[in-house]
Amino acid sequence: MSRVRVLVGTRKGAFTLTADGARRNWTVSGPYFGGWEIFHLKASPVDPDRIYASQTSGWFGQIIQRSDDGGQTWTPVGNKFVYDGETGTHTWYDGTPHPWEFKRVWHLEPSLVDRDTVYAGVEDAALFRSTDAGATWHERPALRTHRTGPSWQPGAGGLGLHTILLDPTRDGRIYGAISAAGVFRTDDGGESWQVMNRGLKSNGIPNPDAEAGHCVHRIAMHRSRPEVLFMQKHWDVMRSDNAGESWEEISGDLPSDFGFPIDVHAHEPETIYVVPIKSDSEHYPPDGKLRVYRSRSGGHDWEPLTVGLPQENCYVNVLRDAMAVDTLDSCGVYFGTTGGQVYGSVDAGDHWAPIVRDLPPVLSVEVQTLAS
Amino acid sequence: MTITVVLPAHLRTLARVGGDIAIDVAVPVTPRAVIDAIESRYPMLAGTIRDHATQARRPLVRFYACERDLSHEPLDAPLPDAVADGREPFLIVGAMAGG
């Protein structure tokens, strides 16, 4: 029988939530690294016992932790993230040039084929790679030094490379999404990058359809169709059917098209999930009702999923990396909130239940489907 | 010289030490020499006290000794004799911050 392990990063430590394939009875372990912000944890798809974690602190900077036994024990590995060559400048909040400064690792993306290779998306926005299981890190500088880089401006949360998608069918193709610059794609493993923002319209920037400068919150793909991408932008839910070459809006009948996470059903490439949030200044659900919205048609038509979720007086947020799916036959969907709840559904979102209610604010959720 | 260093709790956990650490430091005993010695013996602490790229003290880390705040002294300024000869500890402190 299969097992499920949910990796939860919070403002004050990491937690693992484990259950058998029925996903009814959960064991909560943690906190690991108590008191530190754990921006993201993710396991290697090649070796499920190998987990990488981004541990960070306003006092003591960045730590990367690695586990080789499924999260039971951890070892701090390399944390030297130094930009390659001239750092140059991006645009600061006041419009002036500002030098790139490493702040933290937002996202870790282990290789699909090598347990020792892992990518890190960092703030200020850049892509780093380790090929020795996190011992050393080297920037892939072509993204940061892209010709549009000097115009990139941080979003309210910073200038972070928050999403890294590895194309499982095309070696060297990687997507990166940056707040607030947009989507970029490389087809040569990071030697060169193209802007992939055609079709995005953002009314909060001077030129709504600028080449770069869009506040993309997250992108997602189904591994069986990596040329199809889904995006939750600051405002607007979007899709691309041509590997990011162009985008069309699919917000349809959502009550709000602002939000952070977006994810795809494990077995239905046209079934996608978002969590509408009222607005960019009101980071809570519309009407105080926590609703996941599901589209079974790849967008446009959405249905609220409410059973088991609070439908009154709920004012939490769900952050961009805080939703994930498992790959069991009946797809499980999971998300964490800034109120410290982690909710799970064992039937693709039809019914929900809290796995744990009172964690620190949840920053990230990842799921592993494991053989027993 | 062997000096005593008091680390903040989070760095003790990271370094897997239970209390104060005694560490051999090259002469002259300066904040830079102390940090060099700490990072050499506890590599997992590299980058946590000073920035990897700039080598500057992290803004929310403070250096105290002999009831003085030495945080803004030059990193190559000699520490007090009482620290250098081991009578007084060198304190690395996570600044009080918050509300």
Interface residues (C-beta under 8 A of the other chain):
Chain A: G35 W36 S57 G58 W59 F60 G61 Q62 I63 P76 N79 K80 F81 V82 Y83 F102
Chain B: P8 H10 L11 L14 M44 A46 G47 T48 I49 D51 H52 A53 R58 L60 V61 G94 A95 A97
